[in-house]
Amino acid sequence: MNILRCSGSFFWALRSGQRSRALPTKTLTIPRRQFHRAAPLWGVKSQVLKDVGEGITEVQIIQWYVEEGARIEEWKPLCQYQSDKAVDDITSRYEGVVKKLHFQADDTVPTGKALCDIEVEDGKYPDETPPPKPISEPITIAPEPIISQPTPVQPQQAPQSLQSQVNTSTPKSPYATLATPAVRGLLKTLNVNIEDVQGTGKDGRVLKEDVQRFAVRRDFGVTAKPTALEEPQAETAVKLTPIQSQMFKTMTRSLTIPHLLFADELNINAVNSMRRKLAADLKDPRKVTFLSFVVKAVSLALNEYPLLNARVDATNPEKPQLIMRSKHNIGIAMDTPQGLIVPNIKDVANRSILDVASEITRLSVLGREGKITPADLNGGTITVSNIGNIGGTYVAPVLVPTEVAIMGIGKVRTLPVFDDAGQVTKGELVNFSWSADHRVVDGATMARMANRVRELVENPEQMLLSLR
């Protein structure tokens, strides 16, 4: 054949095993008709991070449940992530073998990027991958390069002082390397190895303060021993946590909305009396929180003032419009170890006060454990923020851009008040503060809504007349 004749010396060199010199590269253009392509048995699919909703554009990988080379089944968890609002799992869309992980734990992944590649059986997912392009390029065959044996490198003996430091290091707690996502993010930002930090948390766990203290001492060369010299003031740049980042963006948008503030004082003697009776029932004691009554009262008032349950659609600035919403998904602001989150109680209008209390308990437990899901966070229509649990008599809450009203509850105070007969008696008082979108809500409407909520809370028996 002509092909063999033009490169005879090349094939002779390969057959004889000679490697004394580099051989010229020969390009063999082989007619396509001489090859028969067999259908491939496997294909590679990329698992792409989809939009998780609520305007979230990126998530942080907390941990992978698989490693490269492992087999994964369809709909089984791939990894755990933390978004700006919640912690959740991402499940696999494919069944196959994990070929490559594009991101590591603690990495931030934008939506639309591939998380990993999975080798799947060819033809099982036909609608997602186009057929392979035919091979029309010439095939280039190059001789093997001359391989020389590398000279083994003798390991260097570590300095005696370093060995002594390693051998005399303080043993770590078995829980020292456990850390929250916020701490892991801070470790990555400050370039700190968690094993170098002495944790002061429970069982020796590393806290954010421990990481910051270690970074300051490392950067400024400060020893653990106190000195007579005044330490320089340290300023360390710390990256915002995902929840803080989302709050920064949301509140920045909120301040473009003109706020209307309305405040009032309520007497909650009747509600607390009812709560004490329910808790003291020997046959069926029920612990119902004050917030449960407030949430139900807000829902009942929304039936009369549905404007406060709407949202403003300003997609077209020339023709803004109101989107009226039928369900009362009332958000409750929660202070959690991860930061402020606002899950919502779905369809409060069709729930009893006991149902509301049970849902508040469920969301509180999930919030403390960092397990609030996107389903619990999405779809809120109005918010109640009970800052009084922490402290503070008055609060001026800031609107969520997708809502037109928010209520803040202050601390309950016991003060002397006059009753209907003019006698001084003990009163349990609390301040309610309302903020509304003044572009669509006027002061009179907000005052009427607030007064209706006050009437229902001060006279809880009136709620029975409106229950279905």
Stockholm file with secondary structure:
# STOCKHOLM 1.0

chainA/1-468         MNILRCSGSFFWALRSGQRSRALPTKTLTIPRRQFHRAAPLWGVKSQVLKDVGEGITEVQIIQWYVEEGARIEEWKPLCQYQSDKAVDDITSRYEGVVKKLHFQADDTVPTGKALCDIEVEDGKYPDETPPPKPISEPITIAPEPIISQPTPVQPQQAPQSLQSQVNTSTPKSPYATLATPAVRGLLKTLNVNIEDVQGTGKDGRVLKEDVQRFAVRRDFGVTAKPTALEEPQAETAVKLTPIQSQMFKTMTRSLTIPHLLFADELNINAVNSMRRKLAADLKDPRKVTFLSFVVKAVSLALNEYPLLNARVDATNPEKPQLIMRSKHNIGIAMDTPQGLIVPNIKDVANRSILDVASEITRLSVLGREGKITPADLNGGTITVSNIGNIGGTYVAPVLVPTEVAIMGIGKVRTLPVFDDAGQVTKGELVNFSWSADHRVVDGATMARMANRVRELVENPEQMLLSLR
#=GR chainA/1-468 SS CHHHHHTHHHHHHHHHTCCSSCCCCEEECCCGGGCCCCCCSEEEEEEECCCCSTTCCEEEEEEESCCTTCEECTTSEEEEEECSSCEEEEECSSCEEEEEESSCTTCEEETTSEEEEEEEETTSSTTTSCCCCCCCSCEEECCCCCCCCCCCCCCCCCCHHHHHHHHTCCCCCTTTTCCCHHHHHHHHHHTCCGGGSCCCSGGGCCCHHHHHHHHHHHHHTCCSSCCSSCCCCCCCCCCCCHHHHHHHHHHHHHTTSCEEEEEEEEECHHHHHHHHHHHHCSSSCCCCCHHHHHHHHHHHHHTTCGGGGCEEECSSTTSCEEECCSSCCEEECEEETTEEECCEETTGGGSCHHHHHHHHHHHHHHHHHTCCCHHHHTTCCEEEEEGGGTCCSCCCCCCCTTCSEEEEECCCEEEEEECTTSCEEEEEEEEEEEEEETTTCCHHHHHHHHHHHHHHHHCTHHHHHHCC
#=GC SS_cons         CHHHHHTHHHHHHHHHTCCSSCCCCEEECCCGGGCCCCCCSEEEEEEECCCCSTTCCEEEEEEESCCTTCEECTTSEEEEEECSSCEEEEECSSCEEEEEESSCTTCEEETTSEEEEEEEETTSSTTTSCCCCCCCSCEEECCCCCCCCCCCCCCCCCCHHHHHHHHTCCCCCTTTTCCCHHHHHHHHHHTCCGGGSCCCSGGGCCCHHHHHHHHHHHHHTCCSSCCSSCCCCCCCCCCCCHHHHHHHHHHHHHTTSCEEEEEEEEECHHHHHHHHHHHHCSSSCCCCCHHHHHHHHHHHHHTTCGGGGCEEECSSTTSCEEECCSSCCEEECEEETTEEECCEETTGGGSCHHHHHHHHHHHHHHHHHTCCCHHHHTTCCEEEEEGGGTCCSCCCCCCCTTCSEEEEECCCEEEEEECTTSCEEEEEEEEEEEEEETTTCCHHHHHHHHHHHHHHHHCTHHHHHHCC
//
